[in-house]
C-alpha cells in the first residue's frame, strides 16, 4: 500500500474511535508523519472538545519537526470559529507545510475555505486519498449536509413466514438474543430512534440502551392526536424525547411536543424539523405503517432486516421490500440479517 494510503487509513481508523461521541460533528482522525514515521496522532473525541488536528499536533513531542512533516487528516480542516477555533489556522500557525486530505467538507461554513486558507499560506495540499472510505465512514454527516435531512436507517425483524407482529398488532419476540444485543449497539450509533403511534401504544417501548454500553439516542415518536397515555414509558420524561403531533401540549423538562401543520406533509415537516435540530441520523424501528411510509417515499439510506426461523402463521405482514441495488447478508445467531443500502444516498 502506498504511503499516502497507509497513513490515511490509520487516520480513518482513529476517526472511528469518536463514533457516537462527536455527533452531530463528523468523525475525524489525524496523523502527523516525519520522514516516514508517525510522530503524532489524534482524533475528535467529544463534541465541543478539541478537533483531531489539535489533538494530533499537541501529541508531537518535538514541534520543530512540524514544518518538515506531512499531516494526514480525514476531513478538510475547518475554517470558521465554532466550539473551537479554526483548525486550518492552527495548522498554519504551527508551520505545517504539507497536508493530505481524504474528503472535502460539504458544510457551507467550510466548503473549500479550509483548503483555500492552507493554499494561501503556502501549504502543499493533496486531496482525495481514500475518498470512498471516508465517505462511507461519515455517510451520516455527508447525507445530512447534502440532502438536508437525517440519515435514515429502517430496521425490523420478521418471522420466517413474513410477519412483523401477531394479529391486532400484538407484539412478540421474533428475533433472538444476539440480534437484540446488536440492535442496542445500533442504537448507540445513531443520534435518534423513531417509532410510530401504534408501536408506542401497543408495545410500550422504552427505546433506550440496556444490552450495550454507549450513549442512548434521543427518543422520537409520532402521536398526531396525542393518543399515547402519560403512563407509557416514552412519556416518563427520563430521557430527551420529541413527540411529533398535530395537537398542542405543554412541554415537560425532557419531553418536547412539536406541533406540525395539518396543511403540509407530516413526514417532510418532521424531517425538516429534525434537520434544524441538528439530528444527523435516525434509526426507524417501526411499525409497519411508518416503515412503509418511508419506503414508499424513497426516504431511506439503509434497511436492516432480521429474518427469524420462527413462524407466526398469522399477523401483521412485514413491509414489502423494493428492488435493492446492494445487499449484504450474515447470521446473527439463528437469525439471518440482511442489510440493504440505497446507492442514491451520496
URQUI-V565181 format. One record per residue. RES is the residue in one letter. D_CENTER is the distance of its C-alpha to the mean C-alpha in Angstrom with 2 decimals. Layout:
# URQUI-V565181
res = <RES & RES>
d_center = <D_CENTER & D_CENTER>
This chain:
# URQUI-V565181
res = <X & X & X & X & X & X & X & X & X & X & X & X & X & X & X & X & X & X & X & X & X & X & X & X & X & X & X & X & X & X & X & X & X & X & X & X & X & X & X & X & X & X & X & X & X & X & X & X & X & X & X & X & X & X & X & X & X & X & X & X & X & X & X & X & X & X & X & X & X & X & X & X & X & X & X & X & X & X & X & X & X & X & X & X & X & X & X & X & X & X & X & X & X & X & X & X & X & X & X & X & X & X & X & X & X & X & X & X & X & X & X & X & X & X & X & X & X & X & X & X & X & X & X & X & X & X & X & X & X & X & X & X & X & X & X & X & X & X & X & X & X & X & X & X & X & X & X & X & X & X & X & X & X & X & X & X & X & X & X & X & X & X & X & X & X & X & X & X & X & X & X & X & X & X & X & X & X & X & X & X & X & X & X & X & X & X & X & X & X & X & X & X & X & X & X & X & X & X & X & X & X & X & X & X & X & X & X & X & X & X & X & X & X & X & X & X & X & X & X & X & X & X & X & X & X & X & X & X & X & X & X & X & X & X & X & X & X & X & X & X & X & X & X & X & X & X & X & X & X & X & X & X & X & X & X & X & X & X & X & X & X & X & X & X & X & X & X & X & X & X & X & X & X & X & X & X & X & X & X & X & X & X & X & X & X & X & X & X & X & X & X & X & X & X & X & X & X & X & X & X & X & X & X & X & X & X & X & X & X & X & X & X & X & X & X & X & X & X & X & X & X & X & X & X & X & X & X & X & X & X & X & X & X & X & X & X & X & X & X & X & X & X & X & X & X & X>
d_center = <29.38 & 30.30 & 29.80 & 27.16 & 24.91 & 25.70 & 24.81 & 21.66 & 20.50 & 21.23 & 19.18 & 16.12 & 16.82 & 17.09 & 13.82 & 11.92 & 13.85 & 11.73 & 8.55 & 7.93 & 10.75 & 10.24 & 7.55 & 8.04 & 9.82 & 9.02 & 10.11 & 13.80 & 16.80 & 20.45 & 23.73 & 27.27 & 29.92 & 33.69 & 36.11 & 33.75 & 32.79 & 29.65 & 30.90 & 27.70 & 23.97 & 21.03 & 17.33 & 15.38 & 15.53 & 14.87 & 13.85 & 17.29 & 18.79 & 20.32 & 18.43 & 18.68 & 21.87 & 23.59 & 22.96 & 24.13 & 27.23 & 28.13 & 28.23 & 30.90 & 34.26 & 36.48 & 35.13 & 38.12 & 36.48 & 33.57 & 35.54 & 36.32 & 32.81 & 29.86 & 26.42 & 23.48 & 20.14 & 16.93 & 16.35 & 19.19 & 20.51 & 20.11 & 23.33 & 23.10 & 23.56 & 20.62 & 20.14 & 21.90 & 24.46 & 23.81 & 23.11 & 25.24 & 28.14 & 27.60 & 27.98 & 31.01 & 32.64 & 32.52 & 34.27 & 31.61 & 32.98 & 30.84 & 27.06 & 25.05 & 21.64 & 19.06 & 17.23 & 18.42 & 16.32 & 16.04 & 15.84 & 19.32 & 20.16 & 20.14 & 20.41 & 23.18 & 24.83 & 23.81 & 25.33 & 28.35 & 28.98 & 29.12 & 31.41 & 33.63 & 34.08 & 35.34 & 32.38 & 32.05 & 28.54 & 27.29 & 24.14 & 22.16 & 22.60 & 20.19 & 18.38 & 16.98 & 15.57 & 13.85 & 12.42 & 11.15 & 9.61 & 7.83 & 7.46 & 4.42 & 6.88 & 9.80 & 9.32 & 8.98 & 12.02 & 14.05 & 13.79 & 13.69 & 11.43 & 7.94 & 6.29 & 8.41 & 8.92 & 12.59 & 14.18 & 17.85 & 20.79 & 24.12 & 27.61 & 29.64 & 31.41 & 28.37 & 28.09 & 25.13 & 27.43 & 31.14 & 33.45 & 33.04 & 29.27 & 30.24 & 27.43 & 28.04 & 26.41 & 25.78 & 23.57 & 24.77 & 24.07 & 22.00 & 19.72 & 19.38 & 18.41 & 15.77 & 14.27 & 14.33 & 12.61 & 9.71 & 9.87 & 9.51 & 6.22 & 4.63 & 6.10 & 8.70 & 10.90 & 13.54 & 17.04 & 20.14 & 23.54 & 25.24 & 22.72 & 22.91 & 26.71 & 27.56 & 25.13 & 24.91 & 21.58 & 20.35 & 16.60 & 16.42 & 16.01 & 19.47 & 19.45 & 17.08 & 16.81 & 13.89 & 12.57 & 12.76 & 10.43 & 12.29 & 14.53 & 15.23 & 18.17 & 20.51 & 24.15 & 26.11 & 29.45 & 28.52 & 29.67 & 27.66 & 30.11 & 29.51 & 30.28 & 27.11 & 24.40 & 21.83 & 24.41 & 25.40 & 23.81 & 22.69 & 19.03 & 17.30 & 17.59 & 17.64 & 20.31 & 20.68 & 24.38 & 27.39 & 29.51 & 29.78 & 29.53 & 29.62 & 26.50 & 26.42 & 25.40 & 21.84 & 21.81 & 21.75 & 23.31 & 22.16 & 25.07 & 24.45 & 27.34 & 29.12 & 30.00 & 26.63 & 24.15 & 22.43 & 19.08 & 19.12 & 19.99 & 17.30 & 14.49 & 16.39 & 16.67 & 12.99 & 12.56 & 15.51 & 14.13 & 11.24 & 8.70 & 5.72 & 4.22 & 7.13 & 8.76 & 12.24 & 14.89 & 18.04 & 20.82 & 22.40 & 23.21 & 19.75 & 18.27 & 21.18 & 20.75 & 17.33 & 18.85 & 22.00 & 20.39 & 18.33 & 15.16 & 12.79 & 10.77 & 11.11 & 13.80 & 14.50 & 18.09 & 20.28 & 23.94 & 26.27 & 29.95 & 30.89 & 32.80 & 32.94 & 35.58 & 34.79 & 32.16 & 29.22 & 28.26 & 24.76 & 23.06 & 24.57 & 22.48 & 23.13 & 24.08 & 21.20 & 21.25 & 19.44 & 19.21 & 19.30 & 21.07 & 21.63 & 23.19 & 21.82 & 25.25 & 27.34 & 24.50 & 23.38 & 19.67 & 18.97 & 15.68 & 15.98 & 14.21 & 15.02 & 16.59 & 16.86 & 13.20 & 13.92>
